[in-house]
């Protein structure tokens, strides 16, 4: 329940506050929601600044440095703050005859902030600045914060690029499914009768389609000349066209109860169009559920991309996403030797939990009188 003010000034302030002000005041009292909002903002900021946060070219391959363990930064040098990394020296394993790399304490490479590295494009301009860089050697050869994958590519830099793809590829699909869910559910509940029956039968047919076989069929049917990102983007859009059914049913139930309310009848008598009544008068009455559904839908899209790409049904190399990065962890033997290959699962868990916490807080805040 909302906290009731104890002073006359507070009572007057709440009595004249707008709905958005009441939502903001209540949201600030939800500790987990605030933490979730901060984490979500940080993740999307990192996705936008992926090239800046990555210190190595994610496509740079050095097979001799495959499966290197994380090579951390040393922050103190001779009693003062001076970040650096030790060099790596290649040796030959006498038993397997494979080339392995060990830390060489005689070589130190200073770490600089906002230093120069590989080139990338920002607003049409070529820049080479990065959050961290290495002096005296290319970062691709000496700096491996999360280790390397089976092809010797830096896992941290690839994780930054994968974050962008995994977070943004489903946003358009979420918006389409939400719009269709509210529109079709609103029409079904508002008009009723044969229209309601037809829409409900269509929903039942759509919900009966198994999702994973549909993904497989669509992946095989799309043009082969399309890039991997184009294929997955197209599949995401198509899947969003069948993901609106749950929200449509919830919307229908609410509209069946709301269409007899006095303010809806008053809007009809005032000459408002059906679309205005649906989106202006009826939809805001269950805004809390729509907000919660939005955050959960984004989380579901992220899980879908990660799991399907992990299984080889979504994005495939050379594309970079969380699911693609986790494909290296399918081999149990490689995973036992190189456990850092499953590091990408950590941001997946964190962002899903954060979106759920944020959704709970927004849902409660959207009903400030509850």
The 8 nearest C-alpha neighbors of each residue, nearest first, counted from 0:
[[1, 369, 2, 368, 367, 3, 363, 366],
 [2, 0, 3, 367, 368, 369, 25, 364],
 [1, 3, 0, 4, 25, 5, 28, 367],
 [2, 4, 1, 5, 10, 0, 9, 13],
 [5, 3, 9, 10, 6, 2, 7, 13],
 [4, 6, 3, 9, 7, 10, 8, 2],
 [5, 7, 9, 8, 4, 10, 11, 3],
 [8, 6, 10, 9, 11, 5, 4, 12],
 [9, 7, 11, 6, 10, 12, 4, 5],
 [8, 10, 12, 6, 4, 11, 7, 13],
 [11, 9, 7, 13, 8, 12, 4, 14],
 [10, 12, 14, 8, 9, 13, 7, 15],
 [11, 13, 9, 10, 14, 15, 8, 16],
 [14, 12, 16, 10, 11, 15, 9, 21],
 [13, 15, 11, 12, 16, 10, 9, 17],
 [16, 14, 13, 12, 11, 17, 10, 18],
 [17, 15, 13, 14, 20, 12, 21, 18],
 [16, 18, 20, 19, 21, 15, 13, 14],
 [17, 19, 21, 20, 22, 16, 367, 365],
 [20, 18, 22, 21, 17, 23, 16, 365],
 [19, 21, 23, 17, 22, 18, 16, 24],
 [20, 22, 18, 24, 19, 23, 367, 25],
 [21, 23, 364, 19, 25, 20, 365, 24],
 [22, 24, 26, 20, 21, 25, 19, 27],
 [25, 23, 21, 27, 26, 22, 20, 28],
 [24, 26, 364, 22, 28, 27, 23, 21],
 [25, 27, 23, 364, 28, 29, 24, 360],
 [28, 26, 25, 24, 29, 23, 33, 30],
 [27, 29, 26, 25, 30, 24, 33, 32],
 [28, 30, 32, 26, 27, 31, 360, 33],
 [31, 29, 33, 32, 28, 34, 27, 26],
 [32, 30, 34, 33, 29, 356, 35, 357],
 [31, 33, 357, 360, 35, 356, 29, 34],
 [34, 32, 36, 30, 35, 31, 37, 29],
 [33, 35, 31, 37, 32, 36, 38, 30],
 [34, 36, 353, 32, 38, 357, 33, 37],
 [37, 35, 33, 39, 34, 38, 357, 32],
 [38, 36, 40, 34, 35, 39, 41, 33],
 [37, 39, 41, 35, 40, 36, 42, 34],
 [40, 38, 42, 36, 41, 37, 35, 43],
 [41, 39, 37, 43, 38, 42, 44, 36],
 [42, 40, 44, 38, 39, 43, 45, 37],
 [41, 43, 45, 39, 44, 40, 38, 46],
 [44, 42, 46, 40, 45, 41, 47, 39],
 [45, 43, 41, 47, 46, 42, 40, 48],
 [44, 46, 48, 42, 43, 47, 49, 41],
 [45, 47, 163, 43, 49, 44, 48, 162],
 [46, 48, 44, 45, 49, 43, 163, 50],
 [49, 47, 45, 51, 46, 50, 52, 44],
 [48, 50, 159, 46, 52, 51, 160, 47],
 [51, 49, 53, 52, 48, 119, 160, 129],
 [50, 52, 129, 48, 49, 53, 130, 128],
 [53, 51, 49, 130, 50, 129, 48, 54],
 [54, 52, 156, 50, 51, 55, 49, 159],
 [53, 55, 129, 132, 131, 156, 52, 138],
 [56, 54, 139, 53, 156, 57, 138, 117],
 [55, 57, 59, 58, 117, 54, 156, 139],
 [58, 56, 157, 156, 59, 55, 152, 153],
 [57, 59, 56, 60, 152, 157, 317, 55],
 [60, 58, 56, 57, 152, 61, 139, 55],
 [61, 59, 152, 151, 150, 62, 58, 57],
 [62, 60, 151, 63, 64, 150, 152, 59],
 [61, 63, 150, 151, 65, 64, 60, 149],
 [62, 64, 61, 65, 98, 151, 99, 150],
 [63, 65, 151, 62, 61, 67, 66, 147],
 [151, 66, 64, 149, 150, 62, 63, 67],
 [67, 65, 147, 148, 149, 68, 151, 337],
 [66, 68, 146, 147, 65, 64, 69, 151],
 [69, 67, 146, 70, 66, 147, 145, 337],
 [70, 68, 146, 145, 144, 143, 71, 67],
 [71, 69, 143, 144, 68, 146, 142, 72],
 [72, 70, 144, 69, 73, 84, 143, 142],
 [71, 73, 84, 83, 74, 82, 70, 144],
 [74, 72, 83, 82, 84, 75, 71, 76],
 [73, 75, 82, 81, 80, 72, 83, 76],
 [76, 74, 80, 79, 81, 73, 78, 82],
 [75, 77, 81, 78, 79, 80, 74, 82],
 [78, 76, 79, 75, 80, 81, 74, 82],
 [79, 77, 76, 75, 80, 81, 74, 82],
 [80, 78, 75, 76, 77, 81, 74, 82],
 [79, 81, 75, 74, 76, 82, 78, 77],
 [80, 82, 75, 76, 74, 79, 83, 109],
 [83, 81, 74, 110, 73, 109, 75, 80],
 [82, 84, 109, 110, 73, 108, 72, 107],
 [85, 83, 72, 108, 107, 73, 86, 109],
 [86, 84, 107, 106, 104, 103, 108, 102],
 [85, 87, 106, 103, 141, 107, 102, 84],
 [86, 88, 102, 103, 101, 100, 141, 89],
 [89, 87, 100, 101, 103, 102, 90, 86],
 [88, 90, 100, 99, 98, 101, 87, 91],
 [89, 91, 99, 98, 100, 88, 92, 101],
 [90, 92, 98, 96, 97, 99, 93, 89],
 [91, 93, 96, 97, 94, 95, 98, 99],
 [94, 92, 96, 95, 91, 97, 90, 98],
 [95, 93, 92, 96, 97, 91, 98, 99],
 [94, 96, 97, 92, 93, 91, 98, 99],
 [97, 95, 92, 93, 91, 94, 98, 99],
 [98, 96, 95, 92, 91, 99, 93, 94],
 [97, 99, 91, 90, 92, 89, 96, 63],
 [100, 98, 90, 89, 91, 97, 92, 101],
 [99, 101, 89, 88, 87, 90, 102, 98],
 [100, 102, 88, 87, 103, 89, 99, 90],
 [101, 103, 87, 86, 104, 88, 85, 100],
 [102, 104, 86, 87, 105, 88, 106, 85],
 [105, 103, 106, 85, 102, 86, 107, 87],
 [104, 106, 103, 107, 85, 86, 102, 87],
 [107, 105, 86, 104, 85, 103, 108, 87],
 [108, 106, 85, 84, 86, 83, 109, 105],
 [107, 109, 83, 84, 134, 135, 85, 133],
 [110, 108, 83, 134, 133, 82, 111, 107],
 [109, 111, 133, 83, 82, 132, 134, 108],
 [112, 110, 132, 114, 131, 133, 109, 113],
 [111, 113, 131, 114, 130, 132, 110, 129],
 [114, 112, 130, 129, 131, 128, 111, 115],
 [113, 115, 132, 112, 128, 129, 111, 131],
 [116, 114, 128, 127, 132, 129, 113, 117],
 [115, 117, 127, 128, 132, 118, 129, 54],
 [116, 118, 127, 56, 55, 119, 115, 54],
 [119, 117, 127, 126, 125, 116, 120, 128],
 [120, 118, 126, 125, 127, 117, 121, 50],
 [119, 121, 125, 124, 123, 126, 122, 118],
 [120, 122, 124, 123, 125, 119, 126, 50],
 [123, 121, 124, 120, 125, 126, 119, 47],
 [122, 124, 121, 120, 125, 126, 119, 118],
 [125, 123, 121, 120, 122, 126, 119, 118],
 [124, 126, 120, 119, 121, 118, 123, 127],
 [127, 125, 118, 119, 128, 120, 124, 121],
 [126, 128, 118, 116, 115, 117, 119, 129],
 [129, 127, 115, 114, 113, 126, 116, 51],
 [128, 130, 51, 113, 131, 114, 52, 54],
 [129, 131, 113, 112, 52, 51, 114, 132],
 [132, 130, 112, 129, 113, 111, 114, 54],
 [133, 131, 114, 111, 110, 115, 54, 112],
 [132, 134, 110, 138, 109, 111, 136, 108],
 [135, 133, 109, 136, 108, 110, 132, 111],
 [134, 136, 108, 133, 137, 109, 107, 138],
 [137, 135, 134, 138, 133, 140, 141, 108],
 [138, 136, 139, 140, 133, 141, 135, 116],
 [137, 139, 142, 140, 141, 133, 55, 136],
 [138, 140, 55, 137, 141, 142, 153, 56],
 [141, 139, 138, 137, 142, 136, 143, 87],
 [140, 142, 138, 86, 139, 87, 143, 137],
 [143, 141, 138, 144, 139, 140, 70, 84],
 [144, 142, 146, 70, 145, 69, 153, 141],
 [143, 145, 69, 70, 71, 146, 155, 142],
 [146, 144, 69, 155, 143, 154, 339, 147],
 [147, 145, 69, 68, 143, 67, 144, 154],
 [146, 148, 153, 66, 151, 154, 67, 152],
 [147, 149, 66, 151, 150, 152, 65, 154],
 [148, 150, 65, 66, 151, 147, 62, 327],
 [151, 149, 62, 65, 148, 152, 60, 61],
 [65, 152, 150, 64, 61, 147, 62, 148],
 [153, 151, 147, 60, 148, 150, 59, 154],
 [154, 152, 147, 155, 156, 143, 146, 157],
 [153, 155, 157, 147, 156, 145, 146, 158],
 [156, 154, 158, 145, 157, 153, 144, 159],
 [155, 157, 53, 159, 158, 154, 57, 153],
 [156, 158, 57, 154, 160, 159, 155, 161],
 [157, 159, 161, 155, 156, 160, 154, 162],
 [160, 158, 49, 162, 156, 157, 161, 53],
 [161, 159, 157, 162, 163, 158, 49, 319],
 [320, 160, 162, 319, 158, 164, 321, 163],
 [163, 161, 159, 165, 160, 46, 164, 166],
 [162, 164, 46, 161, 166, 160, 165, 167],
 [165, 163, 161, 167, 162, 168, 166, 320],
 [164, 166, 162, 320, 163, 167, 168, 301],
 [167, 165, 163, 164, 162, 168, 301, 169],
 [166, 168, 170, 164, 169, 165, 163, 171],
 [167, 169, 164, 165, 170, 166, 232, 171],
 [170, 168, 172, 300, 167, 171, 173, 235],
 [171, 169, 173, 172, 167, 168, 174, 297],
 [172, 170, 174, 173, 169, 175, 168, 236],
 [171, 173, 239, 175, 169, 236, 170, 174],
 [174, 172, 170, 176, 171, 175, 177, 296],
 [173, 175, 171, 177, 172, 176, 178, 170],
 [174, 176, 172, 178, 173, 177, 179, 171],
 [175, 177, 243, 239, 179, 173, 178, 174],
 [178, 176, 180, 174, 179, 175, 173, 243],
 [177, 179, 175, 181, 180, 176, 182, 174],
 [180, 178, 182, 176, 177, 181, 183, 243],
 [181, 179, 247, 243, 177, 246, 178, 183],
 [180, 182, 184, 178, 179, 185, 247, 183],
 [183, 181, 179, 185, 184, 180, 178, 186],
 [184, 182, 186, 185, 180, 179, 181, 247],
 [185, 183, 247, 251, 250, 187, 181, 186],
 [184, 186, 182, 188, 187, 183, 251, 181],
 [187, 185, 189, 183, 184, 188, 190, 182],
 [188, 186, 195, 184, 185, 191, 189, 190],
 [187, 189, 251, 254, 255, 185, 191, 186],
 [188, 190, 186, 187, 185, 254, 191, 258],
 [189, 191, 188, 187, 186, 192, 194, 195],
 [192, 190, 195, 188, 187, 189, 194, 193],
 [191, 193, 195, 194, 196, 190, 187, 197],
 [194, 192, 196, 195, 197, 191, 198, 190],
 [195, 193, 197, 196, 192, 191, 198, 187],
 [196, 194, 187, 191, 198, 192, 193, 197],
 [195, 197, 193, 199, 194, 198, 200, 192],
 [198, 196, 194, 200, 199, 195, 193, 201],
 [197, 199, 201, 195, 200, 196, 194, 202],
 [200, 198, 202, 196, 201, 197, 195, 203],
 [199, 201, 203, 197, 202, 198, 196, 204],
 [200, 202, 198, 204, 199, 203, 205, 197],
 [203, 201, 199, 205, 200, 204, 244, 206],
 [202, 204, 200, 206, 201, 205, 199, 207],
 [203, 205, 201, 207, 202, 206, 200, 208],
 [206, 204, 202, 207, 203, 208, 201, 241],
 [207, 205, 203, 208, 204, 202, 244, 241],
 [206, 208, 204, 205, 203, 209, 202, 210],
 [207, 209, 206, 205, 210, 204, 213, 212],
 [210, 208, 211, 212, 207, 213, 206, 205],
 [209, 211, 213, 212, 208, 214, 238, 215],
 [210, 212, 214, 213, 209, 215, 312, 307],
 [213, 211, 215, 214, 210, 209, 216, 217],
 [212, 214, 210, 216, 211, 215, 217, 209],
 [215, 213, 211, 217, 212, 216, 218, 210],
 [214, 216, 212, 218, 213, 217, 211, 312],
 [217, 215, 213, 219, 218, 214, 212, 220],
 [218, 216, 220, 214, 219, 215, 213, 221],
 [217, 219, 215, 216, 220, 221, 214, 230],
 [218, 220, 216, 217, 221, 215, 222, 223],
 [221, 219, 217, 218, 216, 222, 223, 215],
 [220, 222, 219, 218, 217, 223, 230, 225],
 [223, 221, 224, 225, 220, 230, 219, 218],
 [222, 224, 225, 221, 226, 219, 220, 230],
 [223, 225, 222, 226, 221, 227, 230, 229],
 [226, 224, 223, 222, 229, 230, 227, 221],
 [225, 227, 229, 228, 230, 224, 223, 231],
 [226, 228, 230, 229, 314, 231, 225, 318],
 [229, 227, 231, 230, 226, 232, 314, 318],
 [230, 228, 232, 226, 227, 231, 225, 233],
 [231, 229, 227, 233, 228, 232, 234, 225],
 [230, 232, 234, 228, 233, 229, 235, 314],
 [231, 233, 235, 229, 234, 230, 228, 236],
 [232, 234, 236, 230, 231, 235, 229, 237],
 [233, 235, 231, 237, 236, 232, 238, 230],
 [236, 234, 232, 238, 233, 237, 231, 172],
 [237, 235, 239, 233, 172, 234, 238, 232],
 [238, 236, 234, 240, 239, 235, 233, 241],
 [237, 239, 235, 240, 241, 236, 234, 242],
 [240, 238, 242, 172, 236, 176, 241, 237],
 [239, 241, 237, 238, 242, 176, 236, 243],
 [240, 242, 239, 238, 243, 205, 244, 237],
 [243, 241, 239, 244, 240, 176, 238, 245],
 [244, 242, 180, 176, 241, 246, 245, 179],
 [243, 245, 247, 246, 242, 202, 180, 248],
 [246, 244, 248, 247, 243, 249, 242, 180],
 [245, 247, 180, 249, 248, 244, 243, 250],
 [248, 246, 184, 180, 244, 250, 245, 249],
 [247, 249, 251, 245, 250, 246, 184, 252],
 [248, 250, 246, 252, 251, 247, 253, 245],
 [251, 249, 184, 247, 253, 248, 252, 185],
 [252, 250, 188, 184, 248, 254, 249, 253],
 [251, 253, 249, 255, 250, 254, 248, 188],
 [252, 254, 250, 256, 255, 251, 257, 249],
 [253, 255, 257, 188, 251, 256, 252, 258],
 [254, 256, 188, 252, 253, 257, 258, 251],
 [257, 255, 254, 253, 258, 259, 252, 260],
 [258, 256, 254, 260, 259, 255, 253, 281],
 [257, 259, 260, 254, 255, 256, 263, 189],
 [258, 260, 257, 261, 256, 263, 264, 255],
 [261, 259, 257, 263, 258, 262, 264, 256],
 [260, 262, 264, 263, 265, 259, 258, 266],
 [261, 263, 265, 264, 260, 266, 280, 259],
 [264, 262, 266, 265, 261, 260, 258, 267],
 [265, 263, 267, 261, 266, 262, 268, 260],
 [264, 266, 262, 268, 263, 267, 261, 269],
 [265, 267, 269, 263, 264, 268, 271, 262],
 [268, 266, 264, 270, 269, 265, 271, 263],
 [267, 269, 265, 270, 266, 264, 271, 263],
 [270, 268, 266, 267, 271, 265, 264, 272],
 [271, 269, 267, 268, 272, 266, 265, 273],
 [272, 270, 267, 266, 269, 275, 276, 273],
 [271, 273, 275, 274, 276, 270, 267, 266],
 [272, 274, 276, 275, 277, 271, 267, 278],
 [275, 273, 277, 276, 272, 278, 279, 271],
 [276, 274, 279, 272, 278, 277, 273, 271],
 [275, 277, 280, 273, 274, 279, 278, 272],
 [276, 278, 281, 274, 275, 279, 280, 282],
 [277, 279, 282, 275, 276, 280, 274, 281],
 [280, 278, 275, 276, 277, 281, 282, 283],
 [279, 281, 276, 277, 278, 282, 283, 263],
 [282, 280, 277, 284, 283, 278, 279, 276],
 [281, 283, 278, 284, 285, 277, 280, 286],
 [284, 282, 286, 285, 281, 280, 279, 278],
 [285, 283, 282, 281, 286, 280, 287, 257],
 [286, 284, 287, 283, 288, 282, 289, 281],
 [285, 287, 283, 289, 288, 284, 290, 282],
 [286, 288, 362, 365, 290, 285, 289, 291],
 [287, 289, 291, 290, 286, 285, 292, 362],
 [288, 290, 292, 286, 287, 291, 293, 285],
 [291, 289, 293, 287, 292, 288, 362, 286],
 [290, 292, 358, 288, 293, 294, 289, 362],
 [291, 293, 289, 295, 290, 294, 296, 288],
 [294, 292, 296, 290, 291, 295, 289, 297],
 [293, 295, 297, 296, 358, 291, 292, 354],
 [294, 296, 298, 292, 297, 293, 299, 291],
 [295, 297, 299, 293, 298, 294, 292, 300],
 [298, 296, 300, 294, 299, 295, 293, 301],
 [297, 299, 295, 301, 296, 300, 351, 302],
 [298, 300, 296, 302, 297, 301, 303, 295],
 [299, 301, 303, 297, 302, 298, 169, 304],
 [302, 300, 298, 304, 303, 299, 165, 305],
 [303, 301, 299, 305, 300, 304, 306, 298],
 [304, 302, 300, 306, 301, 305, 307, 299],
 [305, 303, 301, 307, 302, 306, 308, 300],
 [304, 306, 322, 302, 308, 303, 307, 321],
 [305, 307, 309, 303, 308, 304, 302, 322],
 [306, 308, 313, 312, 310, 309, 304, 305],
 [309, 307, 313, 322, 311, 314, 310, 305],
 [308, 310, 322, 306, 326, 307, 311, 323],
 [311, 309, 307, 308, 312, 306, 326, 313],
 [310, 312, 308, 309, 313, 307, 315, 314],
 [313, 311, 307, 308, 310, 215, 314, 214],
 [314, 312, 308, 307, 311, 231, 315, 304],
 [313, 315, 308, 231, 227, 318, 323, 312],
 [314, 316, 318, 317, 323, 313, 311, 308],
 [317, 315, 318, 319, 323, 314, 227, 324],
 [316, 318, 315, 319, 227, 58, 314, 323],
 [319, 317, 316, 315, 314, 227, 320, 228],
 [320, 318, 161, 323, 317, 160, 316, 157],
 [161, 321, 319, 323, 322, 165, 164, 324],
 [320, 322, 324, 161, 323, 305, 343, 325],
 [321, 323, 305, 309, 308, 325, 320, 324],
 [324, 322, 320, 326, 325, 321, 308, 309],
 [325, 323, 321, 322, 326, 320, 327, 343],
 [326, 324, 322, 328, 327, 323, 341, 309],
 [325, 327, 309, 328, 323, 324, 329, 322],
 [326, 328, 325, 329, 324, 340, 330, 149],
 [327, 329, 326, 325, 330, 334, 340, 341],
 [330, 328, 326, 327, 331, 325, 334, 333],
 [329, 331, 333, 328, 332, 334, 327, 326],
 [332, 330, 334, 333, 335, 329, 328, 336],
 [331, 333, 335, 334, 330, 336, 337, 329],
 [334, 332, 336, 330, 335, 331, 337, 328],
 [333, 335, 331, 337, 338, 332, 336, 328],
 [336, 334, 332, 333, 337, 338, 331, 330],
 [335, 337, 333, 334, 338, 332, 331, 66],
 [338, 336, 334, 339, 335, 333, 340, 66],
 [339, 337, 334, 340, 335, 341, 336, 342],
 [338, 340, 342, 341, 337, 145, 146, 68],
 [341, 339, 338, 342, 328, 337, 327, 334],
 [340, 342, 339, 343, 344, 328, 325, 338],
 [341, 343, 339, 344, 340, 345, 338, 145],
 [344, 342, 345, 341, 321, 346, 325, 158],
 [343, 345, 347, 342, 346, 341, 348, 325],
 [344, 346, 348, 343, 347, 342, 349, 341],
 [347, 345, 349, 348, 344, 350, 343, 342],
 [348, 346, 344, 345, 350, 349, 351, 343],
 [347, 349, 351, 345, 346, 350, 352, 344],
 [350, 348, 346, 352, 347, 351, 353, 345],
 [349, 351, 353, 347, 352, 348, 346, 354],
 [352, 350, 354, 348, 353, 298, 349, 347],
 [353, 351, 355, 349, 350, 354, 356, 348],
 [354, 352, 35, 350, 356, 355, 351, 357],
 [353, 355, 357, 351, 356, 352, 294, 358],
 [354, 356, 358, 352, 353, 357, 359, 351],
 [357, 355, 32, 353, 359, 358, 354, 35],
 [358, 356, 32, 354, 35, 360, 355, 359],
 [357, 359, 291, 355, 361, 294, 356, 360],
 [360, 358, 362, 356, 357, 361, 355, 363],
 [359, 361, 32, 357, 363, 358, 362, 26],
 [362, 360, 364, 358, 363, 359, 365, 357],
 [361, 363, 287, 359, 365, 360, 364, 291],
 [364, 362, 360, 361, 365, 366, 359, 287],
 [363, 365, 22, 361, 26, 25, 366, 367],
 [366, 364, 287, 362, 22, 363, 367, 361],
 [365, 367, 364, 369, 368, 363, 287, 362],
 [368, 366, 364, 369, 365, 22, 21, 1],
 [367, 369, 366, 1, 0, 21, 365, 364],
 [368, 366, 367, 0, 1, 363, 364, 365]]
